[in-house]
Amino acid sequence: MSQTRDEVIRYRLNKMTKWAAQRREFLANLPEDWPKDRYIRIGGNGFTAVSLNHDRPLLGFDSGTVKSIETVKGHFSKSIEGKPGKPTPERHVQCWLIKQAINHQLDLKGELCPDDSEYDELLFALDEVSFGDKKHPQIMRCDILAVGVHHGNNFPVLIELKSSHYLDRPHGLLGQLQDYQDGMKKFKPQIETLLKNCVNKKVDFSKCGKIIIWPRLSSGKVSNKTFDKCKEESVGIIQYTWNHNANIENIKFETYPGLKLAP
């Protein structure tokens, strides 16, 4: 008897909670010689060895997933030199942020919004978390799923990275964020445990942060329509300045005035 979409999602999320606890333990005790361009992604079917190298951003070392940390560690010895990467700007930025998170106890606040008073910490939890698949549509995916910490309160934060300033194309970015938030509510018990196992903090789902990250225009301003829509939907914006041909270590992030990052 085939499983429904909801049953498949719950099953995968429950599996991910166990793998999240294993990865957190591993990250807390990283070997001193662990290279900084390695990332162990957690998906619905297991662990994947992923590159954080700027020339091969988020490229998998192996096409398959595994259930063991020890096994996925071995995948990093495989060569990816001949594999074609997808060097889009947002992929490079996502890769950079994950790399910074892993090397700063999962905290992205210092990189993204050091002066924001609504976050004491902004803890990276997962990337590319998907609800549904080709056999179980609709597919909903979040670029980065984080946990915001403020005065002892911890809540989920959805982060989407874009290379352009279009909210309505291709499928409505604000709608995607809302749909994903609704999906998390639907699978609340599973997501709560998953996030707790990622960052070792109990997460409160009474509110949810939503952030868009995209390049800063030369004017430094978004359109009035974009500003009004984001304010109405309680979506914050972080703009970055980076010459895509330059070293990404020179990237600079700034929060957009008038839009709160936290709910």
Rosetta blueprint (number, residue, H / E / L):
1 M L
2 S L
3 Q L
4 T L
5 R H
6 D H
7 E H
8 V H
9 I H
10 R H
11 Y H
12 R H
13 L H
14 N H
15 K H
16 M H
17 T H
18 K H
19 W H
20 A H
21 A H
22 Q H
23 R H
24 R H
25 E H
26 F H
27 L H
28 A H
29 N L
30 L L
31 P L
32 E L
33 D L
34 W L
35 P L
36 K L
37 D L
38 R E
39 Y E
40 I E
41 R E
42 I E
43 G E
44 G L
45 N L
46 G E
47 F E
48 T E
49 A E
50 V E
51 S E
52 L L
53 N L
54 H L
55 D L
56 R L
57 P L
58 L L
59 L L
60 G E
61 F L
62 D L
63 S L
64 G L
65 T L
66 V E
67 K L
68 S L
69 I H
70 E H
71 T H
72 V H
73 K H
74 G H
75 H H
76 F L
77 S L
78 K L
79 S L
80 I L
81 E L
82 G L
83 K L
84 P L
85 G L
86 K L
87 P L
88 T L
89 P H
90 E H
91 R H
92 H H
93 V H
94 Q H
95 C H
96 W H
97 L H
98 I H
99 K H
100 Q H
101 A H
102 I H
103 N L
104 H L
105 Q L
106 L L
107 D E
108 L L
109 K H
110 G H
111 E H
112 L H
113 C L
114 P L
115 D L
116 D L
117 S L
118 E L
119 Y L
120 D L
121 E E
122 L E
123 L E
124 F E
125 A E
126 L E
127 D E
128 E E
129 V E
130 S E
131 F E
132 G E
133 D E
134 K L
135 K L
136 H E
137 P E
138 Q E
139 I E
140 M E
141 R E
142 C E
143 D E
144 I E
145 L E
146 A E
147 V E
148 G E
149 V E
150 H E
151 H L
152 G L
153 N E
154 N E
155 F E
156 P E
157 V E
158 L E
159 I E
160 E E
161 L E
162 K L
163 S L
164 S L
165 H L
166 Y L
167 L L
168 D L
169 R L
170 P L
171 H L
172 G L
173 L H
174 L H
175 G H
176 Q H
177 L H
178 Q H
179 D H
180 Y H
181 Q H
182 D H
183 G H
184 M H
185 K H
186 K H
187 F L
188 K H
189 P H
190 Q H
191 I H
192 E H
193 T H
194 L H
195 L H
196 K H
197 N H
198 C H
199 V H
200 N L
201 K L
202 K L
203 V L
204 D L
205 F L
206 S L
207 K L
208 C L
209 G E
210 K E
211 I E
212 I E
213 I E
214 W E
215 P E
216 R L
217 L L
218 S L
219 S L
220 G L
221 K L
222 V L
223 S L
224 N H
225 K H
226 T H
227 F H
228 D H
229 K H
230 C H
231 K H
232 E H
233 E L
234 S L
235 V L
236 G E
237 I E
238 I E
239 Q E
240 Y E
241 T E
242 W L
243 N L
244 H L
245 N L
246 A L
247 N L
248 I H
249 E H
250 N H
251 I L
252 K E
253 F E
254 E E
255 T E
256 Y L
257 P L
258 G L
259 L L
260 K L
261 L L
262 A L
263 P L
